[in-house]
Amino acid sequence: MMKQIIKSYLRRLKVMALRPEIHFSSVFEHCAANKHFQCFQGNPLNHLNIHRKSIEDVARHSQSRFLSYRQLKVLFNPEKKQPVWLTYQNLFESDNEPKLTVDQCEVVLLGIGSRLIVDRPSSLTNTEETKIDHKLLNKYLLASEPTPDEYIYFALSIPTQFADNLPGTYLDLRSLLPQLSVIDAALCGHGRALLDWHASYQYCGKCGSPSKSLEGGIRRKCTKCNNTIYPRTDPVAITLVIHSDNEHVLLGRKASFPPLMYTCLAGFIEPGESIPEACSREIWEESGVIVDTKTVRHFDSQPWPFLGGQLMIGCYASAVDETITLHDSELEDCRWFSREDVAEMIQRARNVNLDKNDQGLRIPPPIAIAHQLISNWFSTTTSKT
């Protein structure tokens, strides 16, 4: 029976997968092995954006499943190494006192998707690539009800004053990433980003009156002036600057970073700026290095559900003046690293069993787009030399 369910779901992937590499294996390993896949990509759910219902209409559905958060920490099962998905009965019909109700929580609809996201066997690690049938995809995106082999997925934030006694432990998502699968990372990130946004926009920015959630949490509306508030994503330009000799790259570190870690320079894109202009400004402000905006080229992007919700836009740029001058106190250090340096830093970042006493420099792990920028530069330019 389980084999039939898996085959059915894999057929479904041909319809629902907007990226063909969606599967259940480790997001850490998948990012390390795929240059153009970023952690938090690969969300397999139909978001139902064109025909959402109210939370009350669907929360009690027998096929609804909920992912619980407390203070943006997600409920996690350390033994299974999976997030804990709960039924309506688990949450709202338990014996706990006082009783928890839907309207006491911030609840957001994530979408409809396969039951295997919750019920999958631990050995399932599909890596089979799929081809998208666009006619079937259109039909799928127009569907508004789950099939018998699907669940309706929600995320919710439980107020801290309620004792839930739920199975699992609330843990910080960032620290969990090395243990999560591709799909789990995408869904946990989706839920966290939406709940964080709702927590930050309880009041209207125009008149200051309370706002309320609408359409399954995809927007909010002011209860007084009717101002509509949409989920916010802040664009960040993160750039790997390449030396004119093509043998060195520019990396920096903040005092708040883990010891020995260096990464690409990054900053928010300001109003009125293009992506190349933002890259150029941020690099000069932080390092004093000047880049040619005409050389800025896009690599990939990564949704990043922390610090309010960001979209990391990864770029490459070529330096025209390599002199480093730290103009402000944002960076503790910034320097040019050779190809040989980078090779060692990549290996340390990918070694999950690295000795804690190792004093070698490193870059962020594969789940960060900075790692992908650096490792892609290293592998593509090394192969040409």
C-alpha positions as CSV (number, residue, x, y, z in Angstrom):
1,M,0.0,0.0,0.0
2,M,2.8,2.4,0.9
3,K,4.5,1.8,-2.4
4,Q,1.3,2.7,-4.2
5,I,1.1,5.9,-2.2
6,I,4.7,6.8,-3.0
7,K,4.2,6.1,-6.7
8,S,1.1,8.3,-6.7
9,Y,2.9,11.1,-5.0
10,L,5.8,10.9,-7.4
11,R,3.4,11.1,-10.3
12,R,1.9,14.1,-8.5
13,L,5.3,15.7,-8.4
14,K,5.3,15.9,-12.2
15,V,2.3,18.3,-11.8
16,M,3.2,20.2,-8.6
17,A,7.0,20.5,-8.7
18,L,8.0,23.9,-9.9
19,R,11.6,22.8,-9.4
20,P,12.3,19.2,-10.5
21,E,14.8,18.4,-7.8
22,I,12.3,18.4,-4.9
23,H,12.7,15.4,-2.7
24,F,13.0,14.3,0.9
25,S,16.8,13.9,1.5
26,S,18.9,16.2,3.7
27,V,18.8,19.8,2.7
28,F,22.4,20.2,3.9
29,E,23.6,17.4,1.6
30,H,21.3,18.5,-1.3
31,C,22.6,22.0,-1.2
32,A,26.2,20.8,-1.1
33,A,25.6,18.6,-4.2
34,N,23.6,21.1,-6.2
35,K,25.1,24.5,-7.2
36,H,21.7,26.0,-8.2
37,F,19.5,24.8,-5.3
38,Q,19.2,27.0,-2.2
39,C,17.9,26.1,1.2
40,F,14.2,27.1,1.7
41,Q,13.5,26.6,-2.1
42,G,11.5,23.5,-3.1
43,N,8.2,24.2,-1.4
44,P,5.8,21.6,-2.9
45,L,2.5,23.0,-1.7
46,N,-0.3,24.5,-3.8
47,H,-0.6,27.8,-2.0
48,L,-4.2,28.3,-3.2
49,N,-3.6,32.0,-3.6
50,I,-6.5,32.5,-6.1
51,H,-9.3,31.0,-4.0
52,R,-8.4,31.0,-0.3
53,K,-11.1,30.4,2.2
54,S,-11.3,31.7,5.8
55,I,-9.4,29.7,8.5
56,E,-12.7,28.8,10.2
57,D,-13.9,27.0,7.0
58,V,-11.0,24.6,6.8
59,A,-9.3,24.3,10.2
60,R,-11.7,21.6,11.3
61,H,-11.3,19.6,8.1
62,S,-10.3,16.0,8.9
63,Q,-7.4,16.4,6.4
64,S,-6.0,19.5,8.1
65,R,-2.5,19.4,9.7
66,F,-0.9,22.1,11.8
67,L,2.8,23.0,12.4
68,S,3.1,24.6,15.8
69,Y,5.4,27.5,16.7
70,R,6.2,29.3,20.0
71,Q,8.0,32.6,19.8
72,L,9.0,31.5,16.2
73,K,10.5,28.2,17.4
74,V,9.1,25.2,15.6
75,L,7.9,22.0,17.2
76,F,10.3,19.3,16.3
77,N,10.8,15.5,17.0
78,P,14.5,15.0,17.7
79,E,14.2,11.2,17.3
80,K,12.6,11.3,13.8
81,K,14.4,14.5,12.9
82,Q,11.2,15.9,11.5
83,P,8.8,18.7,12.4
84,V,5.7,17.6,14.3
85,W,2.4,18.0,12.4
86,L,-0.7,18.0,14.5
87,T,-4.5,17.5,14.0
88,Y,-7.2,19.9,15.0
89,Q,-8.0,17.5,17.9
90,N,-4.4,17.5,19.2
91,L,-4.5,21.3,19.5
92,F,-8.0,22.4,20.2
93,E,-9.8,19.4,21.8
94,S,-7.2,18.4,24.3
95,D,-7.7,18.1,28.1
96,N,-5.5,21.1,28.8
97,E,-6.9,24.0,30.8
98,P,-7.5,26.7,29.8
99,K,-8.7,25.5,26.4
100,L,-6.9,26.8,23.3
101,T,-9.0,28.1,20.5
102,V,-8.3,29.0,16.9
103,D,-8.9,32.7,17.4
104,Q,-6.4,32.8,20.2
105,C,-3.6,31.7,17.8
106,E,-2.1,33.3,14.7
107,V,-3.0,30.7,12.0
108,V,-1.8,30.8,8.4
109,L,-2.7,28.5,5.6
110,L,0.4,27.1,3.8
111,G,-1.4,25.1,1.1
112,I,-2.4,21.7,0.0
113,G,0.1,18.8,-0.6
114,S,0.8,15.1,-0.3
115,R,0.2,13.2,2.9
116,L,3.7,11.9,2.6
117,I,5.1,15.2,3.9
118,V,3.7,14.0,7.3
119,D,3.3,10.2,6.8
120,R,6.3,9.4,4.8
121,P,8.6,6.4,5.7
122,S,11.9,7.6,7.1
123,S,13.7,5.8,4.3
124,L,12.1,7.8,1.5
125,T,14.7,10.0,-0.2
126,N,13.5,10.4,-3.7
127,T,16.0,12.1,-6.0
128,E,14.3,11.3,-9.3
129,E,14.1,14.3,-11.5
130,T,10.6,15.2,-12.9
131,K,9.4,17.0,-16.0
132,I,6.6,19.5,-15.7
133,D,3.4,19.0,-17.7
134,H,2.1,22.6,-17.9
135,K,-1.5,21.6,-18.7
136,L,-1.6,19.4,-15.7
137,L,0.1,22.0,-13.6
138,N,-2.5,24.6,-14.5
139,K,-5.3,22.1,-13.6
140,Y,-3.5,21.4,-10.3
141,L,-3.1,25.1,-9.3
142,L,-6.9,25.6,-9.9
143,A,-7.8,22.8,-7.5
144,S,-9.2,24.0,-4.2
145,E,-10.0,20.8,-2.4
146,P,-7.5,18.1,-1.2
147,T,-7.6,14.7,-2.8
148,P,-7.7,11.6,-0.5
149,D,-3.9,11.4,-0.6
150,E,-3.4,15.0,0.4
151,Y,-3.5,17.2,3.6
152,I,-4.3,20.8,4.1
153,Y,-1.2,22.4,5.8
154,F,-1.2,25.2,8.3
155,A,1.3,26.9,10.6
156,L,0.2,28.5,13.8
157,S,1.7,30.5,16.7
158,I,0.6,29.4,20.1
159,P,0.5,32.1,22.8
160,T,3.1,31.5,25.5
161,Q,0.5,31.5,28.3
162,F,-1.0,28.2,27.1
163,A,0.5,24.9,28.2
164,D,0.2,22.6,25.1
165,N,2.0,19.4,26.3
166,L,2.5,18.5,22.7
167,P,4.9,15.7,21.6
168,G,8.3,17.3,20.7
169,T,10.5,20.2,21.5
170,Y,10.3,23.8,20.4
171,L,13.7,24.6,18.7
172,D,15.2,27.5,16.7
173,L,14.8,26.8,12.9
174,R,18.3,28.0,12.0
175,S,19.9,25.5,14.4
176,L,17.7,22.7,13.0
177,L,18.6,23.2,9.3
178,P,21.4,20.5,9.2
179,Q,18.8,17.9,10.4
180,L,16.0,18.8,8.0
181,S,15.0,17.5,4.6
182,V,14.5,19.8,1.6
183,I,10.8,19.8,2.0
184,D,10.8,20.2,5.8
185,A,13.2,23.2,5.5
186,A,11.0,24.8,2.9
187,L,7.7,24.4,4.8
188,C,9.2,25.4,8.2
189,G,10.7,28.4,6.6
190,H,7.4,29.4,4.9
191,G,5.5,29.1,8.2
192,R,8.1,31.0,10.2
193,A,8.3,33.9,7.7
194,L,4.5,34.4,7.6
195,L,4.1,34.1,11.4
196,D,7.0,36.6,11.9
197,W,5.3,39.0,9.5
198,H,1.9,38.8,11.3
199,A,3.6,39.4,14.7
200,S,5.2,42.5,13.3
201,Y,2.1,44.0,11.7
202,Q,-0.5,43.8,14.3
203,Y,-1.2,47.5,13.8
204,C,-1.9,49.6,10.8
205,G,1.1,51.7,9.6
206,K,-1.2,54.5,8.4
207,C,-3.5,55.1,11.4
208,G,-2.2,52.9,14.1
209,S,-5.4,50.9,14.6
210,P,-5.4,47.1,15.1
211,S,-5.2,45.0,11.9
212,K,-6.7,41.6,11.3
213,S,-5.6,38.6,9.3
214,L,-7.5,37.7,6.1
215,E,-7.7,35.0,3.5
216,G,-5.8,32.4,5.5
217,G,-3.1,34.7,6.6
218,I,-2.0,36.0,3.1
219,R,-2.8,39.6,4.0
220,R,-3.9,41.8,6.8
221,K,-6.5,44.7,6.9
222,C,-6.8,47.7,9.1
223,T,-10.0,47.5,11.2
224,K,-10.5,51.3,11.0
225,C,-9.2,52.8,7.7
226,N,-9.3,49.5,5.7
227,N,-5.7,49.8,4.6
228,T,-4.5,46.4,3.2
229,I,-1.2,45.1,4.4
230,Y,0.7,42.5,2.4
231,P,3.5,40.1,3.5
232,R,6.8,41.9,3.4
233,T,10.0,40.5,1.9
234,D,13.1,42.6,2.1
235,P,15.6,42.2,-0.9
236,V,19.2,41.8,0.1
237,A,22.1,41.9,-2.4
238,I,24.8,39.4,-1.4
239,T,27.9,39.6,-3.7
240,L,31.0,37.7,-4.3
241,V,33.6,40.2,-5.5
242,I,36.3,38.7,-7.8
243,H,39.8,40.1,-8.0
244,S,41.1,41.3,-11.4
245,D,43.5,38.3,-11.4
246,N,40.5,35.9,-11.1
247,E,42.5,34.0,-8.4
248,H,41.2,35.8,-5.3
249,V,37.8,36.7,-3.9
250,L,36.7,39.3,-1.3
251,L,35.3,37.9,2.0
252,G,34.6,39.7,5.3
253,R,33.4,38.9,8.8
254,K,31.4,40.7,11.5
255,A,32.3,40.5,15.2
256,S,29.0,38.6,15.7
257,F,29.9,35.8,13.3
258,P,30.9,32.4,14.6
259,P,34.7,32.2,15.1
260,L,36.9,31.8,12.0
261,M,34.0,32.3,9.6
262,Y,34.2,34.7,6.5
263,T,31.5,35.3,4.0
264,C,30.3,37.4,1.0
265,L,29.5,41.1,1.6
266,A,25.8,41.8,1.7
267,G,23.3,44.6,2.4
268,F,19.7,45.7,1.8
269,I,18.7,47.1,-1.5
270,E,17.5,50.7,-0.9
271,P,14.6,52.5,-2.7
272,G,15.6,53.8,-6.1
273,E,18.5,51.3,-6.5
274,S,19.0,48.7,-9.1
275,I,20.6,45.4,-8.0
276,P,24.0,46.3,-9.5
277,E,23.9,49.7,-7.9
278,A,23.1,48.2,-4.5
279,C,26.0,45.7,-4.9
280,S,28.4,48.5,-5.7
281,R,27.3,50.8,-2.9
282,E,27.3,48.1,-0.2
283,I,30.7,46.7,-1.2
284,W,32.3,50.2,-1.1
285,E,30.6,51.2,2.2
286,E,31.8,48.0,3.9
287,S,35.2,47.4,2.3
288,G,36.3,50.4,0.2
289,V,36.6,48.1,-2.8
290,I,35.2,49.5,-6.0
291,V,33.3,47.2,-8.5
292,D,32.2,47.8,-12.0
293,T,28.4,47.8,-12.0
294,K,28.4,46.6,-15.6
295,T,30.0,43.3,-14.5
296,V,27.4,42.5,-11.8
297,R,25.6,39.3,-12.8
298,H,22.9,37.3,-11.1
299,F,23.6,33.8,-9.7
300,D,20.5,32.7,-7.8
301,S,18.1,33.8,-5.0
302,Q,17.2,32.4,-1.7
303,P,14.2,33.1,0.6
304,W,15.6,33.6,4.1
305,P,12.9,33.5,6.8
306,F,14.9,35.3,9.5
307,L,15.2,38.9,10.5
308,G,11.7,39.7,9.3
309,G,11.9,37.7,6.0
310,Q,14.4,38.4,3.3
311,L,15.1,37.5,-0.3
312,M,18.9,37.0,-0.7
313,I,19.8,37.9,-4.3
314,G,23.2,36.3,-5.0
315,C,25.5,38.1,-7.5
316,Y,29.1,38.2,-8.8
317,A,31.0,41.4,-9.5
318,S,34.5,42.3,-10.7
319,A,36.7,44.7,-8.8
320,V,38.3,47.7,-10.5
321,D,40.1,49.0,-7.4
322,E,41.1,46.2,-4.9
323,T,42.3,48.5,-2.1
324,I,40.5,47.5,1.1
325,T,39.5,50.4,3.5
326,L,37.0,49.7,6.2
327,H,34.8,52.8,6.2
328,D,32.6,51.8,9.1
329,S,32.5,49.4,12.0
330,E,30.2,46.9,10.3
331,L,33.0,44.5,9.4
332,E,35.6,43.3,11.9
333,D,37.9,42.1,9.1
334,C,37.8,42.0,5.3
335,R,40.5,40.5,3.0
336,W,41.3,38.8,-0.3
337,F,41.4,35.0,-0.2
338,S,43.3,32.9,-2.7
339,R,41.9,30.0,-4.6
340,E,43.9,27.7,-2.3
341,D,42.4,29.4,0.8
342,V,38.9,29.0,-0.6
343,A,39.3,25.3,-1.3
344,E,40.2,24.6,2.4
345,M,37.4,26.9,3.6
346,I,34.8,25.0,1.5
347,Q,35.9,21.6,2.9
348,R,35.7,22.8,6.5
349,A,32.2,24.2,5.9
350,R,31.0,20.9,4.5
351,N,32.5,18.7,7.2
352,V,29.7,18.1,9.7
353,N,32.2,16.1,11.8
354,L,34.9,18.8,11.9
355,D,36.9,18.9,15.1
356,K,35.6,21.6,17.4
357,N,39.2,22.6,18.1
358,D,40.0,23.1,14.4
359,Q,41.4,26.6,14.0
360,G,41.1,26.8,10.2
361,L,39.1,29.5,8.5
362,R,35.8,28.6,6.9
363,I,32.8,29.9,5.0
364,P,29.1,29.4,5.9
365,P,27.6,25.9,5.4
366,P,25.9,24.8,2.1
367,I,22.5,25.9,3.3
368,A,23.6,29.5,2.9
369,I,23.6,31.1,-0.6
370,A,27.0,32.6,0.3
371,H,28.5,29.1,0.3
372,Q,26.9,28.4,-3.1
373,L,28.3,31.6,-4.6
374,I,31.8,30.8,-3.4
375,S,31.8,27.1,-4.2
376,N,30.3,27.8,-7.7
377,W,33.0,30.3,-8.4
378,F,35.7,27.9,-7.2
379,S,34.5,24.9,-9.2
380,T,33.7,26.7,-12.5
381,T,36.9,28.8,-12.6
382,T,39.1,25.9,-11.5
383,S,37.8,23.7,-14.2
384,K,38.8,26.3,-16.8
385,T,42.4,26.7,-15.5
